[in-house]
């Protein structure tokens, strides 16, 4: 276990050395969720404190206020903002066209730990003059945050409270194979993962409607419990979300097809309680109202992720419209052939 920690330490040192280019200050345009106006600033990585230092290059009352508030938000930086690596939730690069130029932007979502005096989430954007600078920062920041995450995970899993589990599962393990199996009763889907080509672990997702945050929590707990490589956490979550979306889409599609079919005019007129004393037109109107309700429910029941959901939603909505037309024609024929069953006027 000591040799494992040494290998991790060496790997983390290598990642930090690769990010040495981030230590050189670079001029950027700075914006935040609390001050949307653009401010001239410089940014660099401070390896000693594992933080991103954003130094403001302008002086004004507004920026003095910004510097004062940044103390309460994130750190003790007199003329700017200090962003700890451990507080960076995500980062993403995007390009924006502005007249004849392109702005190369790097976004950061930051959520300070509770002991740093804030429960809020902050959004920062850094606008670089050149794409190369921005891309270097994106790659370097991603490596650093990943390394920090692995360090924290290593510390947690080797703590005294986790020693027994660590002995059982050994070092971090990679997912080498994935298969789907018939889920147990009450479960939406069951996924079997092969770890390091020898051990198997099963993740069952309940049939009750689960949100993206629920799935993130489930996958994070799975990674922690089975000692899966932290770097596989994001791809694992995306795969599980995709499987759940497909399983729910298949199930809800079957139910929706039955619901739509149940509003067919010929099916409705078989129920004497519905037809007695009503014209075919009235029955078709009632069915159309129910079909409209079903159509409104389709996006929520099918889901909004992926092109498959969009296609299925479009097909089901067309089926609803076709059913309305079929019912209108059937109602006219019914009223013409059953005049005595229509209510007296």
Number of C-alpha atoms within 10 A of each C-alpha: 11 7 8 13 15 11 12 16 14 12 13 19 13 12 16 19 12 14 20 14 16 22 14 12 15 17 20 26 20 23 19 17 12 11 13 11 10 14 19 16 21 20 24 19 25 16 14 6 11 17 20 20 22 23 22 23 15 13 11 8 9 11 17 16 11 19 21 17 16 19 18 12 21 21 20 15 16 15 22 23 24 24 23 21 21 18 18 21 14 14 18 14 18 12 13 11 9 8 6 5 8 14 18 21 24 19 18 21 16 21 22 22 14 9 7 14 13 13 12 11 14 18 16 18 21 26 26 22 16 13 16 11 17 23 17 14 22 20 15 20 23 17 17 21 20 17 23 16 16 17 16 11 16 18 12 14 19 17 11 9 10 12 13 13 14 19 11 10 14 14 18 19 19 17 17 13 13 14 10 13 11 10 16 13 9 11 13 21 22 19 17 15 18 17 19 14 12 8 13 15 14 15 16 16 22 16 16 9 11 13 10 11 9 12 17 18 13 17 20 17 12 17 19 17 14 20 22 21 16 21 14 13 17 12 10 19 18 15 13 20 19 14 18 21 20 19 16 18 20 14 14 16 19 10 13 19 13 11 14 20 15 14 22 19 22 14 10 18 18 10 10 9 10 13 16 12 14 15 21 27 19 15 19 26 16 12 22 21 13 15 24 14 11 18 20 11 13 20 17 9 19 23 18 15 12 11 9 15 21 14 11 18 23 15 11 19 20 13 17 23 15 12 20 23 14 15 24 20 14 18 22 15 13 19 16 12 10 12 12 11 15 18 10 7 3
